Amino acid sequence: MTKSFEVKVEENSLKFPGKWETTEVAFKQLSDIGDSQSILKEADLLASLNHPHIVRFFGVFSLQPKELYMVLE
């Protein structure tokens, strides 16, 4: 059986499903990021939050220069 998924296109980002270890997650690809320091500050803030009504943040990584991925619940 083939599993389909939806890719959401937003301004300066794409969202698509995936797996982080054994957990179903959403990958948010950020392109044309400009100031990566502000995105890393946002990642630090998201990492510090722990509440059942807030999407869980797993991490951020880069595969190419000027392109970051956030991993969210």
N, CA, C and O of each residue as an XYZ file, in Angstrom:
292
protein
N       0.841     -1.171      0.000
C       0.000      0.000      0.000
C       0.892      1.242      0.000
O       1.873      1.307      0.741
N       0.552      2.211     -0.821
C       1.293      3.458     -0.896
C       0.680      4.465      0.063
O      -0.537      4.644      0.103
N       1.539      5.118      0.834
C       1.076      6.135      1.767
C       1.338      7.503      1.154
O       2.471      7.814      0.786
N       0.302      8.317      1.041
C       0.484      9.652      0.476
C       0.568     10.667      1.609
O       0.132     10.403      2.729
N       1.123     11.808      1.306
C       1.197     12.869      2.292
C       1.092     14.207      1.587
O       1.292     14.312      0.377
N       0.778     15.210      2.356
C       0.580     16.553      1.827
C       1.781     17.416      2.173
O       2.254     17.405      3.310
N       2.269     18.153      1.206
C       3.313     19.144      1.435
C       2.636     20.501      1.451
O       1.964     20.879      0.491
N       2.813     21.230      2.538
C       2.214     22.563      2.650
C       3.261     23.605      2.306
O       4.379     23.573      2.818
N       2.886     24.527      1.433
C       3.785     25.594      1.005
C       3.338     26.884      1.673
O       2.192     27.311      1.530
N       4.262     27.495      2.404
C       4.002     28.784      3.033
C       5.111     29.734      2.598
O       6.076     29.327      1.951
N       4.961     30.978      2.954
C       5.988     31.956      2.599
C       7.310     31.547      3.241
O       7.399     31.441      4.464
N       8.321     31.320      2.434
C       9.678     30.958      2.861
C       9.789     29.613      3.567
O      10.799     29.362      4.226
N       8.786     28.733      3.454
C       8.918     27.420      4.091
C       8.031     26.372      3.431
O       7.032     26.688      2.784
N       8.424     25.124      3.615
C       7.639     23.954      3.208
C       7.468     23.083      4.437
O       8.383     22.971      5.252
N       6.303     22.465      4.577
C       6.076     21.534      5.684
C       5.702     20.183      5.109
O       4.871     20.091      4.205
N       6.319     19.135      5.635
C       6.002     17.796      5.178
C       6.228     16.799      6.316
O       7.059     17.037      7.192
N       5.494     15.687      6.305
C       5.590     14.711      7.386
C       6.835     13.838      7.261
O       7.434     13.729      6.191
N       7.203     13.227      8.367
C       8.338     12.312      8.371
C       8.432     11.600      9.706
O       7.492     11.624     10.501
N       9.567     10.966      9.950
C       9.815     10.272     11.217
C      11.099     10.775     11.829
O      12.098     10.964     11.135
N      11.073     10.991     13.132
C      12.246     11.349     13.915
C      12.426     10.201     14.885
O      11.684     10.084     15.861
N      13.397      9.361     14.627
C      13.569      8.095     15.333
C      12.302      7.266     15.131
O      12.086      6.772     14.025
N      11.458      7.091     16.143
C      10.229      6.298     15.962
C       8.967      7.155     16.026
O       7.860      6.617     16.008
N       9.112      8.471     16.099
C       7.985      9.384     16.282
C       7.589     10.040     14.963
O       8.451     10.499     14.213
N       6.279     10.086     14.677
C       5.760     10.817     13.517
C       5.934     12.317     13.791
O       5.518     12.811     14.839
N       6.543     13.028     12.855
C       6.817     14.451     13.046
C       6.487     15.231     11.775
O       6.145     14.658     10.741
N       6.600     16.539     11.882
C       6.502     17.431     10.724
C       7.852     18.109     10.556
O       8.405     18.661     11.507
N       8.374     18.062      9.343
C       9.595     18.792      9.023
C       9.192     20.110      8.385
O       8.378     20.144      7.462
N       9.760     21.176      8.877
C       9.507     22.495      8.306
C      10.811     22.968      7.680
O      11.773     23.269      8.386
N      10.838     23.032      6.359
C      12.025     23.462      5.629
C      11.974     24.968      5.477
O      11.035     25.507      4.891
N      12.971     25.643      5.999
C      13.062     27.094      5.915
C      14.108     27.445      4.875
O      15.278     27.089      5.018
N      13.695     28.135      3.838
C      14.650     28.561      2.813
C      14.673     30.080      2.781
O      13.770     30.733      3.304
N      15.686     30.630      2.178
C      15.858     32.080      2.137
C      15.803     32.638      3.554
O      15.055     33.572      3.842
N      16.606     32.050      4.426
C      16.499     32.359      5.855
C      17.131     33.681      6.260
O      16.777     34.233      7.302
N      18.047     34.196      5.471
C      18.659     35.473      5.812
C      19.431     35.387      7.118
O      20.575     34.932      7.135
N      18.819     35.819      8.206
C      19.467     35.855      9.512
C      19.221     34.547     10.259
O      18.202     34.400     10.934
N      20.140     33.605     10.144
C      19.957     32.302     10.796
C      20.019     32.420     12.313
O      19.493     31.558     13.017
N      20.652     33.472     12.830
C      20.729     33.639     14.287
C      19.345     33.832     14.909
O      19.089     33.321     15.999
N      18.457     34.553     14.242
C      17.108     34.755     14.790
C      16.334     33.437     14.788
O      15.541     33.183     15.695
N      16.558     32.604     13.781
C      15.891     31.307     13.733
C      16.433     30.397     14.828
O      15.672     29.656     15.450
N      17.736     30.445     15.069
C      18.321     29.630     16.139
C      17.854     30.098     17.510
O      17.699     29.280     18.416
N      17.624     31.411     17.682
C      17.064     31.920     18.935
C      15.639     31.384     19.129
O      15.257     30.998     20.234
N      14.858     31.367     18.037
C      13.507     30.810     18.102
C      13.561     29.327     18.458
O      12.742     28.843     19.239
N      14.520     28.610     17.890
C      14.680     27.184     18.193
C      15.009     26.981     19.666
O      14.481     26.059     20.288
N      15.866     27.818     20.237
C      16.183     27.723     21.667
C      14.938     27.943     22.516
O      14.717     27.237     23.501
N      14.123     28.928     22.129
C      12.888     29.195     22.867
C      11.938     28.007     22.776
O      11.395     27.567     23.789
N      11.734     27.486     21.567
C      10.844     26.330     21.387
C      11.326     25.128     22.186
O      10.516     24.389     22.746
N      12.633     24.927     22.243
C      13.197     23.791     22.976
C      12.935     23.909     24.469
O      12.871     22.896     25.164
N      12.784     25.127     24.974
C      12.571     25.320     26.411
C      11.107     25.150     26.826
O      10.813     25.072     28.019
N      10.184     25.090     25.857
C       8.756     24.988     26.173
C       8.342     23.527     26.337
O       8.754     22.660     25.566
N       7.524     23.273     27.350
C       7.013     21.923     27.586
C       5.600     22.052     28.145
O       5.415     22.267     29.343
N       4.607     21.919     27.269
C       3.210     22.072     27.669
C       2.357     21.213     26.744
O       2.639     21.144     25.548
N       1.320     20.557     27.262
C       0.511     19.676     26.413
C      -0.221     20.383     25.270
O      -0.643     19.724     24.319
N      -0.381     21.704     25.341
C      -1.084     22.445     24.293
C      -0.140     23.181     23.341
O      -0.580     23.980     22.514
N       1.153     22.909     23.463
C       2.149     23.520     22.581
C       2.839     22.402     21.816
O       3.226     21.388     22.397
N       2.989     22.592     20.521
C       3.647     21.605     19.664
C       5.065     21.359     20.178
O       5.809     22.298     20.463
N       5.420     20.089     20.290
C       6.744     19.714     20.788
C       7.800     19.956     19.706
O       7.597     19.648     18.531
N       8.921     20.511     20.135
C      10.037     20.821     19.242
C      11.136     19.789     19.469
O      11.575     19.586     20.601
N      11.586     19.131     18.385
C      12.607     18.099     18.500
C      14.001     18.591     18.139
O      14.984     18.106     18.698
N      14.107     19.538     17.220
C      15.434     20.025     16.852
C      15.449     20.791     15.554
O      14.420     20.988     14.907
N      16.637     21.216     15.189
C      16.859     21.951     13.951
C      18.155     21.428     13.337
O      19.114     21.132     14.050
N      18.175     21.319     12.024
C      19.382     20.864     11.342
C      19.471     21.493      9.962
O      18.509     22.082      9.469
N      20.643     21.358      9.346
C      20.884     21.921      8.026
C      21.505     20.868      7.133
O      22.380     20.116      7.563
N      21.053     20.813      5.885
C      21.651     19.929      4.887
C      22.475     20.718      3.874
O      23.406     20.188      3.267
N      22.124     21.990      3.699
C      22.813     22.861      2.754
C      22.900     24.260      3.351
O      22.083     24.621      4.198
N      23.872     25.045      2.923
C      23.934     26.440      3.396
C      22.644     27.189      3.052
O      22.037     26.949      2.008
N      22.244     28.072      3.915
C      21.057     28.917      3.722
C      19.751     28.124      3.699
O      18.754     28.584      3.143
N      19.757     26.928      4.305
C      18.539     26.116      4.362
C      18.522     25.376      5.688
O      19.434     24.605      5.986
N      17.493     25.605      6.479
C      17.353     24.942      7.769
C      16.076     24.137      7.799
O      15.112     24.443      7.096
N      16.079     23.099      8.624
C      14.890     22.283      8.851
C      14.602     22.286     10.336
O      15.501     22.074     11.150
N      13.330     22.530     10.697
C      12.869     22.370     12.067
C      12.081     21.080     12.134
O      11.362     20.735     11.197
N      12.214     20.366     13.243
C      11.488     19.107     13.441
C      10.502     19.343     14.575
O      10.892     19.628     15.708
N       9.199     19.220     14.249
C       8.125     19.520     15.192
C       7.166     18.337     15.290
O       7.064     17.521     14.374
N       6.472     18.262     16.412
C       5.481     17.217     16.635
C       4.345     17.315     15.642
O       3.416     16.508     15.685
